[in-house]
Amino acid sequence: MPSIHQLKPAFQGLLRPLVRTLARAGITANQVTVAAVLLAATIGALLLAVPDRRILLLLPLALFLRMALNAIDGMLAREHGQVSTLGAILNELGDVVSDAAMFLPLALRPEFPATPVVVLVVLAVVVEMTGVIGVQIGASRRYDGPLGKSDRAFALGALGLLLGLGLPEGGWIGWLLWALVALSALTVVNRARHALAETERQAG
């Protein structure tokens, strides 16, 4: 299924000059990965500490910056000889820790119904775990949609933007979040199904 992840090559092309500059400056992929986690934790803390709903305007900005950092760390690793086992661990753990740190605080804000937020964060972990399981069974790391990391960030960033700009809250937020939960569950199924199909093709 289509996913924002498919736009990644074009996004990387825009970032490549910056990545070369960072590599020359001695910045490592692992440092960028850790910076992305710290950014998520900082935003999550602000969402807890600041009751003014305008703080939600930080969500789209932080999510875009986090997406850029995630692309940069991968490019530093692949294109500048920084691939490492530690980097692979940090990259996968960093994604799920960042999601939890940034999105779980929304469950404690009055604009959001807590239950679908928590379920969505739990399913976000399952989605990424399913992608990694593909490697364990001999397939590639799966990034199938419809709600991968980038899609989830876009949806929640857009929601934060709308609410931060003053769109009235209401029951529609819960319906939207439950729709994202359903799309996350479908993503788990898609990733598992495509991983299995890939191993069957290899065996045949």
Sequence and secondary structure as in RCSB ss.txt:
>XXXX:A:sequence
MPSIHQLKPAFQGLLRPLVRTLARAGITANQVTVAAVLLAATIGALLLAVPDRRILLLLPLALFLRMALNAIDGM
LAREHGQVSTLGAILNELGDVVSDAAMFLPLALRPEFPATPVVVLVVLAVVVEMTGVIGVQIGASRRYDGPLGKS
DRAFALGALGLLLGLGLPEGGWIGWLLWALVALSALTVVNRARHALAETERQAG
>XXXX:A:secstr
   GGGGHHHHHHHHHHHHHHHHHTT  HHHHHHHHHHHHHHHHHHHHH  SGGGGGHHHHHHHHHHHHHHHHHH
HHHHTT   HHHHHHHHHHHHHHHHHHHGGGGGSTTS HHHHHHHHHHHHHHHHHHHHHHHTTS     SSS HH
HHHHHHHHHHHHHHTT   SHHHHHHHHHHHHHHHHHHHHHHHHHHHHHHHHH 
